[in-house]
Amino acid sequence: MTTDRFPTSGASAEDIIAEVTSFREGDLDWRSGRSFSLVYNPDDPALEHLVEQVGASFLHENGLNPFKYPSLQRIESDIVSAATSLVHTGPTAGSCTSGGTESLFLAIYTARETARSERGIDNPTVVAAETVHPAVAKACHYLGLELVRTPIGEDLRADPEQLAAAMDERTALVVASAPCYPYGVIDPVPAIAALAAERGVLCHVDACLGGWLLPFMERLGHSVPPWDFRVDGVTSISADVHKYGYAFKGISTVLYRDPSMIRRQWFLYSDWPGGLYGSPTTAGTRPAAAMAGAWAAIRFLGEEGYLAKASQVMEAMAGFTSGINAIDGLEVHGDPDMSVFEFGSDRFDIGAVGDVMDDAGWNLDRQPGGLHAMLFPYHCHVVHEFCADLADAVANHGESRGKAATYGGVAP
């Protein structure tokens, strides 16, 4: 079959399987422990098999009308209840989404509608540090809001003074990260939320990365800066289950301190011959498989399982960061609060080191300031191999091949 024509006749199941298998020969092997983004390897074949089974059993169901599928209503309610218990808010204060981008989109949409209806602001702004996730900029672009970005401090965290200077009577929302993607540091949420509350502005914490790991790190005794609804002034949080919740893509949650805020997410429309249409999220038809798989992951692991996974992640983090810092000329940037970090060098071209690591089969991500990694439970098995290969790359690199720093899909 050519890619520019509709197939004249159907192919056999065997041929289709063979064809798609050949397509995947160049795909990222996320199970090897040599990748550091996109898929979160839980180091748990039983969990992987279970979520696939449960997800497949809901593959054809449609979450557009949960009243036709009471099972999906129960599943979403259970996921939201679990998420809200982790961030210390009420069990009805949230919804499931397709991923962090949609969660941020809905939080920003809710802030826009709140600013319009309660404060009469027709052209609201969103204020955030330059390290905020690009999905915030994307949501502002689609929703017609202005994003005001501020410089970060020397500690790579959002600077409350800069944020305060950027906020004005048009500000609908200020966004903090827990943690930010580039450096893995948590912004000073108490100071930021207090600034927002003083001005009557909503405060969103983007915990898409940390929402399903930071609570368990705290329970294990790790020092975690305040970031959730225990902080006065935080009004909404996004937390992805398909990251450190170990569900398959795409499932996230958007959560609110005040359950009434979620009503602003709803789109209701009756001015057509089909009757009342209602949707709580941007999607109409909502695939059920990801929600079902996430529910299964939460039920399978429970608190004890998530604590064990968090322990593995932090074991890997300690091994990777100490190993990197022990190599002459390399350093981890900042003081990461979680398992996400950038490392680089002020003595040699870190891009050239990344090239040698690529040749050795590692898949480190590139950022303008260095190489980037997120660690998952499986990485605790490859610490020594990684550090040995990295030391060799530092000792034997040549000229950089100029590989670009990119995040997400880039048009050719």
Secondary structure, DSSP 8 states (H G I E B T S, - for coil): --TTS--SS---HHHHHHHHHHHGGGS--GGGS-B-SSS---S-HHHHHHHHHHHHHTTT-BTT-TTT-HHHHHHHHHHHHHHHHHHTS-TTSEEEESSHHHHHHHHHHHHHHHHHHHH--SS-EEEEETTS-HHHHHHHHHHT-EEEEE-B-TTSSB-HHHHHHH--TTEEEEEEESS-TTT-----HHHHHHHHHHTT-EEEEE-TTTTTTHHHHHHTT------STTSTT--EEEEETTSTT---SS-EEEEESSGGGGGGG-EEE--STT--EEESSS-SS-BSHHHHHHHHHHHHHHHHHHHHHHHHHHHHHHHHHHHHHTSTT-EE-S--SSSEEEEE-SSS-HHHHHHHHHHTT-B-EEETTEEEEE--GGGGGSHHHHHHHHHHHHHH--S--------S----
